[in-house]
Amino acid sequence: MELKLTLMIDDETDLGESHILGCPDVPAKWNDDAIFFNDEVFVGQINLKDVECESLPKNGILYFFFARL
């Protein structure tokens, strides 16, 4: 399986595209509901349309964050 990720520099990726670093493309409601905390760092997102794996759904986005506890 091969997955190509783009390093996010100056908003170069399209909305919902798989990428690492930069900012996550999340629904506005997530920010309105204060889901994110100040100690969380966005690592990347993978759009499942870019992944060929039978054990994962065919659509949606996986978000990865790092938080120091």
PLY file of the C-alpha trace (Angstrom):
ply
format ascii 1.0
element vertex 69
property float x
property float y
property float z
element edge 68
property int vertex1
property int vertex2
end_header
0.00 0.00 0.00
1.32 3.43 -0.92
0.03 6.69 0.53
1.29 10.06 -0.67
1.14 12.88 1.88
1.83 16.54 1.18
3.80 18.65 3.67
1.50 21.59 4.38
3.33 24.84 3.64
1.38 28.08 3.23
-2.00 26.39 2.61
-0.84 24.55 -0.53
-3.30 21.65 -0.23
-6.96 21.53 -1.21
-9.63 21.22 1.45
-9.78 17.65 2.76
-6.55 16.52 1.07
-4.19 14.21 2.95
-1.28 16.17 4.43
1.09 16.45 7.38
1.59 19.48 9.63
-0.13 22.79 8.89
-3.76 23.00 10.01
-6.45 20.33 10.05
-9.45 20.69 7.75
-12.18 20.18 10.33
-15.85 21.13 10.33
-16.44 24.61 11.82
-18.66 23.03 14.48
-15.63 21.28 15.96
-14.03 24.64 16.74
-17.34 26.10 17.98
-17.72 23.22 20.43
-14.14 23.74 21.75
-13.09 20.18 20.94
-9.43 21.13 20.64
-7.20 21.95 23.59
-4.21 24.31 23.73
-1.75 21.50 24.36
-2.71 19.55 21.21
-0.49 19.73 18.14
-1.82 18.72 14.73
0.37 16.04 13.14
-1.56 15.22 9.97
-4.71 14.05 8.29
-5.38 11.18 5.92
-8.36 11.26 3.58
-9.58 7.68 3.37
-10.23 8.01 -0.37
-6.41 7.93 -0.65
-6.14 4.60 1.20
-6.80 1.13 -0.15
-7.43 -0.96 2.93
-10.40 -3.30 3.33
-10.52 -2.82 7.11
-11.07 0.95 6.83
-14.10 2.86 5.52
-13.91 4.15 1.92
-14.55 7.78 2.89
-13.89 10.14 5.78
-10.74 11.66 7.24
-8.44 10.37 9.96
-6.92 13.16 12.07
-3.76 12.75 14.11
-2.81 14.97 17.03
-0.09 14.92 19.64
-0.84 15.98 23.20
1.61 16.08 26.06
-0.05 14.78 29.22
0 1
1 2
2 3
3 4
4 5
5 6
6 7
7 8
8 9
9 10
10 11
11 12
12 13
13 14
14 15
15 16
16 17
17 18
18 19
19 20
20 21
21 22
22 23
23 24
24 25
25 26
26 27
27 28
28 29
29 30
30 31
31 32
32 33
33 34
34 35
35 36
36 37
37 38
38 39
39 40
40 41
41 42
42 43
43 44
44 45
45 46
46 47
47 48
48 49
49 50
50 51
51 52
52 53
53 54
54 55
55 56
56 57
57 58
58 59
59 60
60 61
61 62
62 63
63 64
64 65
65 66
66 67
67 68
